[in-house]
Amino acid sequence: MIKLTDLLLQEAKIPASEQDMDLYAKKYKKTIDYLRSKNKVLLLTTSNRWVKHKEDVPKSTQLALKIQELLGKEKVTLIDTTKLNIFPCEGNVSSNREFGGNHCGTAKSLLKNKEQNPSGYHRCWASVNEKNDELWKITKELFESDCIVFFASIRWGQANGRDVTKTQKDVLEFFGFKTPDELFWNWQFTDNPLDETSRSYNKAITVFDNTFEI
């Protein structure tokens, strides 16, 4: 006889067993082993919380902090992108002819600041036009790193993390980036993006902590 609890777990595709939890733990270990072989790693976190909930750290950020702790701050730089003042893209790639047509990333968009752009590779009109734009804090580290990892946030009810990860991998491959499997995986308490039950909210953090030993 199938128990109701087993049926609920099956429908939600929750990592209910030690075997399922070990699967994610092994993916996590492969990521750490891969990063250990690099000289300089940049971790970029993108999930946020209300400013007054300082003790509520996003799960993806917890993973990044754990990786930095394991590999050392001399090797791993971590930047919380949600804390930076980054202006939105100005859409210059699609500008009207009277405004110059496609002039995104041209030589004139070079950020002329040796401290902020020591590599000379940072070209962005938003950084040029908005003097307090802080995108340079990312690119300065990015151009000095040999491996960059984005920790993307998938909100409840938004999408299936597995599908989002595949899309991100495909896009980066299209632009010529290296996309090792060791860095492309996701963790979600449930594969069902419509599962927003109290049980999911309450259990997710416990399963997460036990899986990754946070």
C-alpha positions as CSV (number, residue, x, y, z in Angstrom):
1,M,0.0,0.0,0.0
2,I,1.3,3.5,-0.9
3,K,1.4,5.9,2.0
4,L,0.0,9.4,1.5
5,T,3.3,10.9,2.6
6,D,5.2,8.9,0.0
7,L,2.8,10.0,-2.7
8,L,3.1,13.6,-1.7
9,L,6.9,13.4,-1.8
10,Q,6.8,11.7,-5.2
11,E,4.5,14.3,-6.7
12,A,6.6,17.2,-5.4
13,K,9.9,15.4,-6.3
14,I,11.4,16.3,-3.0
15,P,14.8,15.0,-2.0
16,A,13.3,12.9,0.7
17,S,15.9,10.2,1.1
18,E,19.5,10.1,2.1
19,Q,20.4,8.9,-1.4
20,D,18.7,12.0,-3.0
21,M,20.4,14.3,-0.6
22,D,23.8,12.6,-1.3
23,L,23.3,13.3,-5.1
24,Y,23.3,17.0,-4.5
25,A,26.1,16.8,-2.0
26,K,28.2,15.0,-4.6
27,K,27.4,17.8,-7.2
28,Y,28.5,20.3,-4.6
29,K,31.8,18.5,-3.9
30,K,32.5,18.3,-7.7
31,T,32.1,22.0,-7.9
32,I,34.5,22.6,-5.0
33,D,37.0,20.2,-6.5
34,Y,36.9,22.0,-9.8
35,L,37.3,25.4,-8.2
36,R,40.2,24.2,-6.2
37,S,42.1,23.7,-9.4
38,K,41.8,27.4,-10.3
39,N,44.1,30.2,-9.2
40,K,41.6,33.0,-8.7
41,V,37.8,32.5,-8.4
42,L,35.1,35.1,-8.5
43,L,31.7,34.2,-6.9
44,L,28.7,36.5,-7.7
45,T,25.6,36.2,-5.6
46,T,22.3,37.7,-6.8
47,S,19.7,36.8,-4.2
48,N,18.5,39.4,-1.7
49,R,16.5,39.9,1.5
50,W,14.9,42.9,3.3
51,V,17.7,45.1,4.6
52,K,16.5,44.7,8.3
53,H,16.5,40.9,8.1
54,K,20.3,40.7,8.4
55,E,20.3,37.2,9.8
56,D,18.2,35.8,6.9
57,V,20.9,34.8,4.4
58,P,19.7,33.5,1.0
59,K,20.5,29.8,0.5
60,S,22.5,30.5,-2.7
61,T,24.6,33.1,-0.7
62,Q,25.2,30.5,2.0
63,L,26.6,28.1,-0.6
64,A,28.9,30.8,-1.9
65,L,30.1,31.7,1.6
66,K,30.8,28.0,2.3
67,I,32.8,27.7,-0.8
68,Q,34.9,30.7,0.1
69,E,35.4,29.3,3.6
70,L,36.6,26.0,2.2
71,L,38.9,27.3,-0.5
72,G,40.1,30.5,1.3
73,K,39.7,34.2,0.7
74,E,43.1,34.4,-0.9
75,K,41.8,32.3,-3.7
76,V,38.1,33.2,-3.8
77,T,36.5,36.7,-4.0
78,L,32.8,36.9,-3.2
79,I,30.7,39.9,-4.3
80,D,27.1,40.3,-3.3
81,T,25.7,42.1,-6.4
82,T,22.5,43.1,-4.7
83,K,24.5,45.5,-2.5
84,L,26.0,47.4,-5.5
85,N,24.5,50.4,-7.3
86,I,24.4,49.1,-10.9
87,F,22.4,51.1,-13.4
88,P,20.2,49.3,-16.0
89,C,21.4,48.7,-19.5
90,E,20.7,51.8,-21.7
91,G,19.8,49.6,-24.8
92,N,22.4,51.3,-27.0
93,V,22.7,48.1,-29.1
94,S,19.2,49.1,-30.5
95,S,19.5,52.9,-30.6
96,N,17.7,54.9,-33.3
97,R,20.0,56.1,-36.2
98,E,19.8,59.7,-35.0
99,F,21.3,58.6,-31.7
100,G,24.2,56.7,-33.3
101,G,22.6,53.3,-34.1
102,N,24.3,50.3,-32.5
103,H,27.1,51.9,-30.4
104,C,27.1,49.5,-27.5
105,G,30.6,48.6,-26.3
106,T,32.4,50.8,-28.8
107,A,35.7,52.5,-28.1
108,K,34.0,55.7,-27.0
109,S,32.2,53.7,-24.2
110,L,35.5,52.9,-22.5
111,L,35.5,53.7,-18.8
112,K,38.4,56.0,-18.5
113,N,39.4,55.4,-14.9
114,K,42.6,53.5,-14.2
115,E,41.5,52.6,-10.7
116,Q,38.1,51.3,-11.7
117,N,39.2,49.9,-15.1
118,P,42.9,48.9,-14.9
119,S,42.5,46.2,-17.6
120,G,41.0,48.7,-20.1
121,Y,38.4,46.2,-21.0
122,H,35.4,47.7,-19.3
123,R,33.2,49.4,-22.0
124,C,29.7,50.4,-20.9
125,W,27.8,53.6,-21.6
126,A,25.9,53.3,-18.3
127,S,29.2,53.3,-16.4
128,V,30.3,56.4,-18.4
129,N,27.1,58.3,-18.1
130,E,26.3,57.5,-14.5
131,K,29.3,58.5,-12.3
132,N,28.1,56.5,-9.3
133,D,27.5,53.3,-11.2
134,E,29.4,50.4,-9.5
135,L,29.5,47.7,-12.2
136,W,33.2,48.3,-12.3
137,K,33.5,46.6,-8.9
138,I,32.5,43.4,-10.6
139,T,34.4,43.7,-13.9
140,K,37.6,44.8,-12.1
141,E,37.7,41.4,-10.4
142,L,36.2,39.5,-13.3
143,F,39.0,40.4,-15.7
144,E,41.6,39.2,-13.1
145,S,39.8,35.9,-12.5
146,D,40.2,32.6,-14.3
147,C,36.8,31.3,-13.2
148,I,33.5,33.1,-12.5
149,V,30.4,31.5,-10.8
150,F,27.0,33.2,-10.8
151,F,24.6,32.1,-8.0
152,A,21.2,32.8,-9.5
153,S,18.0,33.0,-7.5
154,I,14.9,31.2,-8.5
155,R,11.9,32.5,-6.6
156,W,9.0,30.3,-5.5
157,G,6.4,29.9,-8.2
158,Q,8.7,31.4,-10.8
159,A,10.2,28.5,-12.7
160,N,11.9,25.1,-12.5
161,G,15.5,25.6,-11.6
162,R,16.7,22.8,-13.8
163,D,15.2,24.5,-16.9
164,V,16.7,27.9,-15.9
165,T,20.1,26.4,-15.5
166,K,20.0,24.7,-18.9
167,T,19.0,28.0,-20.5
168,Q,21.8,29.9,-18.8
169,K,24.3,27.2,-19.9
170,D,23.1,27.4,-23.5
171,V,23.3,31.2,-23.7
172,L,26.8,31.2,-22.2
173,E,28.0,28.5,-24.7
174,F,26.5,30.5,-27.5
175,F,28.8,33.5,-26.6
176,G,31.8,31.3,-26.4
177,F,32.2,30.8,-22.6
178,K,33.4,27.6,-21.1
179,T,30.6,25.9,-19.3
180,P,31.9,22.9,-17.3
181,D,29.2,20.6,-15.9
182,E,30.8,20.9,-12.5
183,L,29.5,24.5,-12.2
184,F,26.0,24.0,-13.7
185,W,23.5,22.5,-11.4
186,N,20.6,23.7,-9.2
187,W,19.0,22.8,-6.0
188,Q,15.3,23.2,-5.2
189,F,13.2,21.7,-2.5
190,T,10.6,20.8,-5.1
191,D,10.7,20.6,-8.9
192,N,7.1,21.8,-9.0
193,P,7.2,25.6,-9.3
194,L,3.6,25.8,-8.2
195,D,4.2,24.1,-4.9
196,E,3.9,27.0,-2.4
197,T,2.6,25.3,0.6
198,S,3.6,26.1,4.2
199,R,5.2,22.6,4.4
200,S,7.5,23.5,1.5
201,Y,8.6,26.8,3.1
202,N,9.2,25.2,6.5
203,K,11.0,22.1,5.3
204,A,13.1,23.6,2.5
205,I,15.7,25.2,4.8
206,T,16.1,22.1,6.9
207,V,16.7,19.8,3.9
208,F,19.0,22.4,2.4
209,D,21.1,22.7,5.6
210,N,21.3,18.9,6.0
211,T,22.3,18.4,2.4
212,F,25.1,20.9,2.2
213,E,26.1,20.8,5.9
214,I,25.6,24.6,6.2
